[in-house]
């Protein structure tokens, strides 16, 4: 992966709330929604935040994916049996990023995938892999580098996932991993076939339920963060002519891409950056709440997976 990413990323990781984190790692969730464009391409590690999901949230999100998969004739979805928290749980490959309206109008994509276009920016994810032994660790806001000792242990314990409906996102330029980006698709919005829903359909109800589930991560700290006047630069030299562009997000001035050398926030200060992603959004990294359970050290973890055959 080194050399494919733009920015100071070696083993990029993203902290997300459950159940969205496990749904992504298990290949059910194919679009990671954000209020800012994806700064990387290639492997992205997924870390589950400390908040334990309630049964209603899990039920709403499982129903959402059950309905959008049914649009493409998939009716036998198998959801994760557990939704672990405060754990590194696996990884996906980020192959592109599009705006919501672009993905929704992309006729090369199955209808079910296009129905996941519910946020400003849609990160396109393929090739999910889960960790056989989820690794307990701290998470941060935005995209941050995974510690090398954690990466060295975790990479040996990955297991490929058999996706219920594998999707391949074609690159406009196969030589450029950043070619699938906002504005890269040649289409006329007025002539594009955007998915239309029957107002009385169970599909619309499922989408409404998924939106409602995400509202529990309210932007309660939006005013406080905005008063601080903090803004961060997101590298988007593939999107604009200038090498850097300041991107405003729905939760604050913007999300910081790297969490290195930054103070932590309490759990009560976590905010949500998008509608159907379960991720945290804010200007600073947050400290994942450590629960009272045995902590697996990196040495013990490495020893546990040493005998496992890499995927």
NORMO-V19399 format. One record per residue. N is the residue number from 1. RES is the residue in three letters. PHI is phi in degrees with one decimal (NA if undefined). D_FIRST is the distance of its C-alpha to the first C-alpha in whole Angstrom. Layout:
N/RES/PHI/D_FIRST + N/RES/PHI/D_FIRST
//
This chain:
1/UNK/NA/0 + 2/UNK/-60.6/4 + 3/UNK/98.0/6 + 4/UNK/-89.5/6 + 5/UNK/-89.8/7 + 6/UNK/-103.7/11 + 7/UNK/110.4/13 + 8/UNK/-89.3/12 + 9/UNK/-120.6/10 + 10/UNK/-110.2/8 + 11/UNK/-135.0/8 + 12/UNK/-62.6/10 + 13/UNK/-136.1/13 + 14/UNK/-134.1/16 + 15/UNK/-91.3/19 + 16/UNK/-132.7/22 + 17/UNK/-78.8/25 + 18/UNK/-87.7/26 + 19/UNK/-88.0/27 + 20/UNK/-60.5/24 + 21/UNK/-61.9/21 + 22/UNK/-69.8/22 + 23/UNK/-62.7/23 + 24/UNK/-71.9/20 + 25/UNK/-67.3/18 + 26/UNK/-88.2/21 + 27/UNK/79.0/20 + 28/UNK/-83.9/23 + 29/UNK/-84.8/22 + 30/UNK/-110.4/20 + 31/UNK/-121.9/20 + 32/UNK/-98.9/20 + 33/UNK/-85.7/22 + 34/UNK/-144.0/22 + 35/UNK/-95.6/25 + 36/UNK/-142.8/22 + 37/UNK/-70.3/19 + 38/UNK/-65.5/15 + 39/UNK/-88.0/14 + 40/UNK/-132.4/10 + 41/UNK/-133.3/8 + 42/UNK/106.0/6 + 43/UNK/-66.2/7 + 44/UNK/-127.4/10 + 45/UNK/-75.8/12 + 46/UNK/-116.4/16 + 47/UNK/-115.8/18 + 48/UNK/-90.8/22 + 49/UNK/-69.1/25 + 50/UNK/-83.3/28 + 51/UNK/-70.0/30 + 52/UNK/-76.8/32 + 53/UNK/-71.7/32 + 54/UNK/-83.5/35 + 55/UNK/-62.4/37 + 56/UNK/-66.6/38 + 57/UNK/-65.1/34 + 58/UNK/-60.4/33 + 59/UNK/-60.9/35 + 60/UNK/-64.3/35 + 61/UNK/-72.1/31 + 62/UNK/-65.6/32 + 63/UNK/-67.1/34 + 64/UNK/-58.3/32 + 65/UNK/-72.9/30 + 66/UNK/-61.9/33 + 67/UNK/-72.3/34 + 68/UNK/-73.0/32 + 69/UNK/-72.5/31 + 70/UNK/-62.6/34 + 71/UNK/-58.6/34 + 72/UNK/-101.8/32 + 73/UNK/82.6/34 + 74/UNK/-95.4/32 + 75/UNK/-122.2/35 + 76/UNK/-117.9/34 + 77/UNK/-64.9/31 + 78/UNK/-113.6/30 + 79/UNK/-86.9/29 + 80/UNK/-57.7/27 + 81/UNK/-77.0/30 + 82/UNK/-136.0/29 + 83/UNK/-123.6/27 + 84/UNK/-66.0/27 + 85/UNK/-121.1/26 + 86/UNK/54.3/25 + 87/UNK/-137.9/22 + 88/UNK/-79.0/19 + 89/UNK/-116.8/19 + 90/UNK/160.2/16 + 91/UNK/-156.0/13 + 92/UNK/-138.0/12 + 93/UNK/-107.5/10 + 94/UNK/-85.6/11 + 95/UNK/-107.1/12 + 96/UNK/-178.3/15 + 97/UNK/-152.2/17 + 98/UNK/-132.3/21 + 99/UNK/-75.1/24 + 100/UNK/-53.1/27 + 101/UNK/-67.2/29 + 102/UNK/-69.2/27 + 103/UNK/-66.5/25 + 104/UNK/-62.4/29 + 105/UNK/-101.0/30 + 106/UNK/-79.6/28 + 107/UNK/-71.5/30 + 108/UNK/-78.5/27 + 109/UNK/-98.1/26 + 110/UNK/-60.7/28 + 111/UNK/-57.4/30 + 112/UNK/-60.7/29 + 113/UNK/-68.3/26 + 114/UNK/-65.5/27 + 115/UNK/-72.6/30 + 116/UNK/-82.3/27 + 117/UNK/-80.0/27 + 118/UNK/-122.2/28 + 119/UNK/-131.7/27 + 120/UNK/-56.6/26 + 121/UNK/-122.6/23 + 122/UNK/-114.6/21 + 123/UNK/-83.4/17 + 124/UNK/-91.8/17 + 125/UNK/-117.2/15 + 126/UNK/-133.4/14 + 127/UNK/44.9/14 + 128/UNK/-68.9/15 + 129/UNK/-138.0/15 + 130/UNK/-110.0/18 + 131/UNK/-84.6/18 + 132/UNK/-61.6/21 + 133/UNK/-120.4/22 + 134/UNK/-56.4/22 + 135/UNK/-106.3/21 + 136/UNK/-71.7/23 + 137/UNK/-163.1/22 + 138/UNK/-89.1/23 + 139/UNK/-115.6/21 + 140/UNK/-139.2/21 + 141/UNK/-74.4/22 + 142/UNK/67.2/19 + 143/UNK/-94.0/15 + 144/UNK/-138.7/15 + 145/UNK/-82.1/13 + 146/UNK/-72.3/13 + 147/UNK/-59.8/15 + 148/UNK/-60.6/14 + 149/UNK/-66.6/17 + 150/UNK/-72.9/16 + 151/UNK/-60.9/13 + 152/UNK/-58.5/14 + 153/UNK/-78.3/17 + 154/UNK/-70.6/15 + 155/UNK/-63.3/13 + 156/UNK/-78.9/16 + 157/UNK/-105.8/17 + 158/UNK/-80.5/16 + 159/UNK/-132.1/18 + 160/UNK/-65.9/17 + 161/UNK/-105.4/19 + 162/UNK/-89.4/22 + 163/UNK/-69.7/22 + 164/UNK/-66.8/26 + 165/UNK/-151.1/25 + 166/UNK/-59.0/22 + 167/UNK/-128.1/21 + 168/UNK/-111.2/19 + 169/UNK/-93.8/18 + 170/UNK/-71.4/19 + 171/UNK/-82.9/17 + 172/UNK/-59.1/20 + 173/UNK/-130.4/18 + 174/UNK/-64.7/16 + 175/UNK/-84.2/15 + 176/UNK/-120.0/14 + 177/UNK/-64.9/11 + 178/UNK/-98.6/13 + 179/UNK/-74.4/17 + 180/UNK/-92.1/17 + 181/UNK/-139.4/19 + 182/UNK/-53.9/22 + 183/UNK/89.9/25 + 184/UNK/-82.9/23 + 185/UNK/-87.2/25 + 186/UNK/-92.2/28 + 187/UNK/-148.4/31 + 188/UNK/-102.9/34 + 189/UNK/-58.2/34 + 190/UNK/-68.6/38 + 191/UNK/-103.5/38 + 192/UNK/-78.5/35 + 193/UNK/-90.4/35 + 194/UNK/-87.8/34 + 195/UNK/-63.2/35 + 196/UNK/-113.7/38 + 197/UNK/-112.2/39 + 198/UNK/-74.5/43 + 199/UNK/-59.5/44 + 200/UNK/-96.4/45 + 201/UNK/-76.1/43 + 202/UNK/-68.3/41 + 203/UNK/-63.9/38 + 204/UNK/-64.1/39 + 205/UNK/-64.4/40 + 206/UNK/-66.7/36 + 207/UNK/-65.0/35 + 208/UNK/-62.6/37 + 209/UNK/-65.8/37 + 210/UNK/-67.9/33 + 211/UNK/-63.3/34 + 212/UNK/-63.7/36 + 213/UNK/-62.8/34 + 214/UNK/-78.1/32 + 215/UNK/-70.6/35 + 216/UNK/-63.4/35 + 217/UNK/-95.9/32 + 218/UNK/-72.2/34 + 219/UNK/-90.5/34 + 220/UNK/-65.6/37 + 221/UNK/-100.3/35 + 222/UNK/-59.8/35 + 223/UNK/-63.3/38 + 224/UNK/-63.0/37 + 225/UNK/-67.0/34 + 226/UNK/-66.0/35 + 227/UNK/-66.1/38 + 228/UNK/-70.5/36 + 229/UNK/67.7/35 + 230/UNK/-88.6/31 + 231/UNK/-141.1/29 + 232/UNK/-126.0/25 + 233/UNK/-94.1/23 + 234/UNK/-107.5/20 + 235/UNK/-72.7/18 + 236/UNK/-138.5/19 + 237/UNK/-67.4/19 + 238/UNK/-81.4/18 + 239/UNK/-94.4/21 + 240/UNK/-130.9/24 + 241/UNK/-69.4/25 + 242/UNK/-76.6/25 + 243/UNK/-69.4/22 + 244/UNK/-133.1/22 + 245/UNK/-143.0/24 + 246/UNK/-85.0/26 + 247/UNK/-111.9/26 + 248/UNK/-82.8/28 + 249/UNK/-111.8/28 + 250/UNK/-75.6/30 + 251/UNK/-98.6/30 + 252/UNK/-160.5/30 + 253/UNK/-61.5/30 + 254/UNK/-175.5/26 + 255/UNK/-88.8/23 + 256/UNK/-82.1/21 + 257/UNK/-78.2/18 + 258/UNK/-111.2/17 + 259/UNK/-101.5/20 + 260/UNK/-66.5/20 + 261/UNK/56.2/23 + 262/UNK/-121.1/25 + 263/UNK/-69.1/28 + 264/UNK/-98.3/28 + 265/UNK/-114.6/30 + 266/UNK/-70.2/32 + 267/UNK/-59.4/32 + 268/UNK/-69.8/35 + 269/UNK/-98.3/33 + 270/UNK/-74.4/30 + 271/UNK/-131.0/30 + 272/UNK/-107.7/28 + 273/UNK/-96.4/26 + 274/UNK/-148.4/27 + 275/UNK/-82.9/29 + 276/UNK/-120.9/27 + 277/UNK/-135.4/24 + 278/UNK/65.1/26 + 279/UNK/-96.6/23 + 280/UNK/-94.9/25 + 281/UNK/-139.3/25 + 282/UNK/176.1/27 + 283/UNK/-87.4/27 + 284/UNK/-134.5/26 + 285/UNK/-70.7/24 + 286/UNK/-119.5/26 + 287/UNK/-92.1/27 + 288/UNK/-71.4/27 + 289/UNK/-64.7/30 + 290/UNK/-86.8/30 + 291/UNK/-92.9/32 + 292/UNK/-78.6/35 + 293/UNK/-151.8/33 + 294/UNK/-59.8/32 + 295/UNK/-98.5/29 + 296/UNK/-87.5/27 + 297/UNK/-72.4/26 + 298/UNK/-62.9/22 + 299/UNK/-67.0/24 + 300/UNK/-66.8/26 + 301/UNK/-63.9/23 + 302/UNK/-61.2/21 + 303/UNK/-67.3/25 + 304/UNK/-67.9/25 + 305/UNK/-99.7/22 + 306/UNK/-60.3/22 + 307/UNK/-86.6/24 + 308/UNK/-81.7/22 + 309/UNK/-82.1/20 + 310/UNK/-59.5/16 + 311/UNK/-79.8/16
//
